[in-house]
Amino acid sequence: MDNLEKQVEAMSLAQRNKRARMMKAKGKMIAKKRAIAMKKKASPEKMKQRSMKQARDMLAKKILKDRSKSDLSQKGKESLEDKLNKKKALIKKIAKKLLPKIKKAETERMAKKKGKE
């Protein structure tokens, strides 16, 4: 959960560029680890993290209306993150409601995976 809190904070332009360079260098390694992790059932903490992310994305979509997050400038992204940080309580409330749906999707994913094997 602490990792998510760090990720939620607004990043400056220099931090964004540094993160982009790091991700370009470590992208393949991260993708390989993700593929391995997808073979296992997600932990309750991971599912909680997924529900928080979905809730943030839903709220961001509502704030942006018909615009895409990728179309925003650096300053636009920073201001969006600031707005989302002010709505942490609402995000937690939405995430709690989304959690059963995410757990159900995870069990279906694992059942489908076992069916293929």
Backbone as numpy.savetxt, mean C-alpha at the origin, in Angstrom:
# Nx Ny Nz CAx CAy CAz Cx Cy Cz
3.99 -2.53 11.27 3.17 -1.33 11.27 4.03 -0.08 11.27
5.17 -0.17 11.95 6.08 0.96 12.02 6.61 1.32 10.64
6.84 0.30 9.83 7.34 0.50 8.47 6.31 1.29 7.65
5.03 0.96 7.84 3.97 1.67 7.11 3.91 3.13 7.53
4.08 3.38 8.83 4.06 4.76 9.33 5.16 5.59 8.68
6.35 5.00 8.52 7.45 5.71 7.88 7.12 5.99 6.42
6.47 5.03 5.78 6.15 5.17 4.36 5.09 6.23 4.14
4.20 6.40 5.10 3.08 7.33 4.98 3.55 8.78 5.01
4.65 9.05 5.73 5.12 10.42 5.85 5.46 11.01 4.48
5.21 12.29 4.32 5.50 12.96 3.06 7.01 13.01 2.84
7.42 12.72 1.60 8.84 12.73 1.27 9.17 13.98 0.48
10.37 14.48 0.68 10.82 15.64 -0.08 11.27 15.17 -1.46
11.57 16.10 -2.33 12.00 15.77 -3.68 13.29 14.95 -3.66
14.24 15.33 -2.83 15.51 14.61 -2.73 15.28 13.18 -2.23
14.38 13.02 -1.26 14.08 11.70 -0.73 13.42 10.83 -1.80
12.51 11.43 -2.58 11.85 10.68 -3.65 12.86 10.21 -4.70
13.79 11.09 -5.06 14.81 10.71 -6.05 15.72 9.61 -5.50
16.07 9.71 -4.24 16.91 8.69 -3.61 16.18 7.35 -3.59
14.89 7.37 -3.23 14.09 6.14 -3.21 13.99 5.54 -4.61
13.85 6.39 -5.63 13.76 5.91 -7.01 15.05 5.20 -7.43
16.20 5.79 -7.08 17.49 5.16 -7.40 17.65 3.82 -6.67
17.25 3.79 -5.42 17.35 2.57 -4.62 16.46 1.46 -5.21
15.24 1.82 -5.58 14.31 0.84 -6.12 14.79 0.31 -7.48
15.42 1.16 -8.26 15.94 0.70 -9.55 17.05 -0.32 -9.32
17.87 -0.10 -8.32 18.98 -1.01 -8.03 18.48 -2.32 -7.41
17.51 -2.25 -6.53 17.07 -3.44 -5.79 15.77 -4.04 -6.32
15.26 -3.52 -7.40 13.96 -3.94 -7.91 13.84 -5.42 -8.19
14.84 -6.01 -8.85 14.78 -7.43 -9.19 14.81 -8.32 -7.95
15.63 -7.94 -6.98 15.71 -8.70 -5.73 14.37 -8.65 -4.98
13.77 -7.47 -4.93 12.50 -7.30 -4.25 11.41 -8.12 -4.95
11.42 -8.12 -6.28 10.43 -8.88 -7.05 10.57 -10.38 -6.78
11.79 -10.87 -6.68 12.02 -12.29 -6.42 11.52 -12.67 -5.02
11.82 -11.82 -4.03 11.36 -12.07 -2.66 9.83 -12.01 -2.58
9.24 -11.11 -3.35 7.78 -10.98 -3.36 7.15 -12.24 -3.94
7.75 -12.79 -5.01 7.23 -14.01 -5.61 7.27 -15.17 -4.62
8.34 -15.25 -3.84 8.45 -16.30 -2.82 7.39 -16.09 -1.73
7.20 -14.85 -1.31 6.23 -14.53 -0.27 4.80 -14.82 -0.72
4.52 -14.66 -2.01 3.17 -14.89 -2.53 2.79 -16.38 -2.49
3.77 -17.25 -2.34 3.49 -18.69 -2.25 3.00 -19.06 -0.86
3.25 -18.20 0.11 2.85 -18.45 1.50 1.60 -17.67 1.85
0.90 -18.11 2.89 -0.27 -17.38 3.36 0.19 -16.13 4.09
-0.48 -15.04 3.87 -0.12 -13.77 4.49 -0.41 -13.80 5.99
0.46 -13.16 6.76 0.27 -13.07 8.21 -0.83 -12.06 8.52
-1.41 -12.13 9.72 -2.44 -11.15 10.09 -1.94 -9.70 10.02
-0.65 -9.50 10.35 -0.09 -8.14 10.26 -0.05 -7.67 8.81
0.31 -8.59 7.92 0.40 -8.25 6.50 -1.00 -7.92 5.95
-2.00 -8.68 6.37 -3.37 -8.41 5.91 -3.86 -7.07 6.44
-3.47 -6.75 7.68 -3.84 -5.45 8.25 -3.18 -4.33 7.45
-1.93 -4.56 7.07 -1.20 -3.58 6.27 -1.88 -3.38 4.91
-2.32 -4.48 4.30 -3.02 -4.40 3.01 -4.31 -3.61 3.14
-5.06 -3.84 4.23 -6.32 -3.12 4.41 -6.07 -1.63 4.62
-4.98 -1.29 5.33 -4.63 0.13 5.52 -4.30 0.77 4.17
-3.56 0.05 3.34 -3.18 0.59 2.04 -4.42 0.78 1.15
-5.31 -0.21 1.16 -6.54 -0.07 0.38 -7.38 1.10 0.85
-7.46 1.28 2.15 -8.23 2.40 2.71 -7.62 3.73 2.30
-6.27 3.84 2.37 -5.58 5.07 1.94 -5.83 5.34 0.46
-5.76 4.29 -0.35 -5.98 4.44 -1.79 -7.41 4.89 -2.09
-8.37 4.33 -1.34 -9.77 4.73 -1.53 -9.95 6.21 -1.21
-9.36 6.64 -0.10 -9.48 8.04 0.31 -8.76 8.96 -0.68
-7.60 8.52 -1.16 -6.84 9.32 -2.14 -7.65 9.48 -3.42
-8.30 8.41 -3.83 -9.12 8.44 -5.05 -10.28 9.43 -4.88
-10.84 9.45 -3.67 -11.94 10.36 -3.38 -11.46 11.82 -3.40
-10.27 12.05 -2.84 -9.71 13.41 -2.81 -9.35 13.89 -4.22
-8.76 12.98 -5.01 -8.31 13.35 -6.36 -9.45 13.45 -7.37
-10.60 12.87 -7.02 -11.77 12.82 -7.91 -11.42 12.07 -9.19
-11.35 12.72 -10.34 -11.12 12.00 -11.60 -9.66 12.03 -12.05
-8.78 12.67 -11.27 -7.36 12.73 -11.64 -6.62 11.48 -11.16
-5.50 11.19 -11.81 -4.67 10.06 -11.43 -3.54 10.55 -10.53
-3.12 9.70 -9.59 -2.03 10.06 -8.69 -0.73 10.24 -9.46
-0.56 9.46 -10.54 0.67 9.55 -11.33 0.74 10.85 -12.14
-0.41 11.50 -12.36 -0.43 12.77 -13.10 -0.02 13.96 -12.23
0.02 13.76 -10.91 0.34 14.86 -10.00 1.83 15.22 -10.05
2.11 16.47 -9.76 3.51 16.91 -9.64 4.04 16.47 -8.28
5.32 16.71 -8.04 5.92 16.35 -6.75 5.19 17.07 -5.60
4.95 18.35 -5.79 4.25 19.13 -4.76 2.83 18.62 -4.56
2.19 18.22 -5.66 0.84 17.69 -5.58 0.79 16.41 -4.77
1.79 15.55 -4.98 1.87 14.30 -4.22 2.11 14.58 -2.73
2.97 15.55 -2.46 3.24 15.92 -1.07 1.98 16.45 -0.38
1.24 17.30 -1.08 0.02 17.86 -0.48 -1.03 16.76 -0.28
-1.10 15.80 -1.22 -2.03 14.68 -1.08 -1.66 13.85 0.15
-0.39 13.58 0.35 0.06 12.82 1.52 -0.24 13.58 2.81
-0.07 14.90 2.79 -0.40 15.71 3.97 -1.88 15.60 4.31
-2.73 15.67 3.28 -4.18 15.55 3.49 -4.53 14.18 4.05
-3.88 13.14 3.51 -4.15 11.78 3.99 -3.66 11.57 5.41
-2.54 12.20 5.77 -2.01 12.08 7.13 -2.96 12.70 8.16
-3.72 13.69 7.74 -4.68 14.33 8.65 -5.92 13.46 8.87
-6.08 12.43 8.03 -7.27 11.58 8.10 -6.92 10.16 8.57
-5.91 10.04 9.43 -5.45 8.72 9.89 -6.56 7.94 10.61
-7.36 8.63 11.41 -8.43 7.96 12.15 -9.46 7.37 11.19
-9.81 8.13 10.17 -10.77 7.66 9.18 -10.20 6.48 8.40
-8.92 6.54 8.08 -8.26 5.45 7.36 -8.30 4.17 8.18
-8.02 4.27 9.48 -8.06 3.10 10.37 -9.47 2.52 10.43
-10.47 3.39 10.48 -11.86 2.96 10.55 -12.25 2.20 9.28
-11.88 2.74 8.12 -12.17 2.09 6.84 -11.42 0.77 6.74
-10.15 0.77 7.17 -9.32 -0.43 7.11 -9.92 -1.56 7.93
-10.48 -1.22 9.09 -11.09 -2.22 9.95 -12.29 -2.87 9.26
-13.03 -2.07 8.50 -14.18 -2.59 7.77 -13.76 -3.44 6.56
-12.60 -3.12 5.98 -12.11 -3.85 4.81 -11.43 -5.18 5.17
-10.99 -5.31 6.41 -10.20 -6.47 6.83 -10.87 -7.82 6.55
-12.17 -8.01 6.86 -12.78 -9.31 6.56 -12.76 -9.65 5.06
-12.96 -8.64 4.23 -12.94 -8.86 2.78 -11.54 -9.29 2.32
-10.52 -8.70 2.90 -9.14 -9.02 2.54 -8.78 -10.42 3.03
-9.24 -10.79 4.24 -8.99 -12.14 4.75 -9.66 -13.18 3.86
-10.87 -12.89 3.42 -11.61 -13.82 2.55 -10.88 -13.96 1.21
-10.41 -12.86 0.67 -9.67 -12.90 -0.60 -8.39 -13.71 -0.47
-7.72 -13.60 0.68 -6.49 -14.35 0.92 -6.76 -15.85 0.99
-7.83 -16.23 1.69 -8.16 -17.66 1.77 -8.56 -18.20 0.40
-9.27 -17.40 -0.40 -9.63 -17.82 -1.76 -8.39 -17.96 -2.63
-7.45 -17.06 -2.47 -6.20 -17.11 -3.24 -5.43 -18.39 -2.93
-5.35 -18.72 -1.63 -4.64 -19.93 -1.23 -5.37 -21.19 -1.69
-6.71 -21.16 -1.66 -7.49 -22.32 -2.11 -7.29 -22.52 -3.62
-7.26 -21.43 -4.35 -7.04 -21.50 -5.80 -5.64 -22.05 -6.11
-4.68 -21.62 -5.31 -3.29 -22.07 -5.47 -3.19 -23.58 -5.22
-3.90 -24.07 -4.18 -3.88 -25.51 -3.88 -4.60 -26.30 -4.98
-5.62 -25.71 -5.57 -6.36 -26.36 -6.64 -5.51 -26.57 -7.89
-4.60 -25.66 -8.15 -3.71 -25.76 -9.32 -2.63 -26.82 -9.13
-2.22 -27.03 -7.88 -1.11 -27.97 -7.61 -1.52 -29.40 -7.72
